[in-house]
Amino acid sequence: MSRLFLFNKPYQVLSQFTDQDGRQTLASFITEPNIYPAGRLDYDSEGLLLLTDDGQLQHRIASPEMKLPKTYVIQVEGDVTEDALKQLR
């Protein structure tokens, strides 16, 4: 049976377990062996990250070929211009 883990990834943490540049990674928070992120959040983003020990499930969730719908909520500081909204779209 697959195991799923929900993790609220903090700001400035990589969505991976190692980094050659010494940045903070998931390894600072998660000690469970043999689990992998099913997707990614940018280093400068924070939010819910799904991890699993099931490679097929991880591929199904993370693979661009599967085209699973995802919802992102974006918070910005200051006024948002129409040009900025076009870039986000």
C-alpha positions as CSV (number, residue, x, y, z in Angstrom):
1,M,0.0,0.0,0.0
2,S,1.3,3.5,-0.9
3,R,2.1,5.9,1.8
4,L,1.4,9.6,1.3
5,F,2.8,12.5,3.3
6,L,1.7,16.1,3.3
7,F,4.3,18.7,4.1
8,N,3.9,22.4,4.4
9,K,7.2,23.5,2.6
10,P,8.6,26.6,4.1
11,Y,10.0,29.6,2.2
12,Q,13.5,29.1,0.9
13,V,13.6,25.4,1.2
14,L,14.3,23.2,-1.9
15,S,11.7,20.6,-2.9
16,Q,14.4,17.9,-2.8
17,F,16.6,16.2,-0.3
18,T,20.0,17.3,-1.4
19,D,21.7,20.4,-2.7
20,Q,25.2,21.0,-3.8
21,D,25.0,24.7,-3.0
22,G,24.2,24.2,0.7
23,R,20.7,25.5,0.6
24,Q,18.1,24.1,3.0
25,T,16.3,21.0,1.7
26,L,13.5,18.7,2.7
27,A,16.1,16.6,4.6
28,S,16.1,19.3,7.3
29,F,12.5,18.4,8.1
30,I,11.8,14.9,6.9
31,T,13.6,11.9,8.2
32,E,11.3,9.2,6.8
33,P,13.4,7.0,4.4
34,N,12.5,6.2,0.8
35,I,9.9,8.9,0.1
36,Y,10.0,11.4,-2.8
37,P,8.2,14.6,-3.6
38,A,5.4,14.3,-6.1
39,G,5.8,17.8,-7.6
40,R,7.8,20.8,-6.8
41,L,7.5,24.2,-5.3
42,D,10.0,26.9,-6.1
43,Y,12.7,27.7,-3.5
44,D,11.1,31.1,-2.9
45,S,7.6,29.5,-2.5
46,E,5.9,28.0,0.4
47,G,2.9,25.6,0.5
48,L,1.6,22.1,0.6
49,L,3.9,19.4,-0.9
50,L,2.9,15.8,-1.4
51,L,5.5,13.1,-0.9
52,T,5.1,9.4,-1.4
53,D,7.0,6.1,-1.3
54,D,5.2,4.9,-4.5
55,G,7.3,5.6,-7.6
56,Q,4.4,5.0,-10.0
57,L,2.1,7.4,-8.1
58,Q,4.9,10.0,-7.9
59,H,5.3,9.8,-11.6
60,R,1.6,10.0,-12.3
61,I,1.3,13.2,-10.1
62,A,4.5,14.9,-11.2
63,S,4.7,14.0,-14.9
64,P,3.8,16.8,-17.3
65,E,2.4,14.1,-19.7
66,M,-0.3,13.2,-17.2
67,K,-1.6,16.8,-17.2
68,L,-3.2,16.5,-13.8
69,P,-4.9,19.7,-12.7
70,K,-3.2,21.7,-10.0
71,T,-4.3,24.8,-8.2
72,Y,-1.9,27.5,-7.1
73,V,-2.7,30.5,-4.9
74,I,-0.4,33.5,-5.4
75,Q,0.2,36.3,-3.0
76,V,2.0,39.4,-4.1
77,E,3.1,42.6,-2.4
78,G,2.2,46.0,-3.8
79,D,0.0,46.9,-6.8
80,V,-0.3,44.3,-9.6
81,T,-0.2,45.6,-13.1
82,E,-2.0,44.1,-16.1
83,D,1.3,43.2,-17.6
84,A,2.3,41.3,-14.5
85,L,-1.0,39.4,-14.6
86,K,-0.4,38.5,-18.3
87,Q,3.0,37.0,-17.3
88,L,1.3,34.9,-14.6
89,R,-1.3,33.6,-17.0
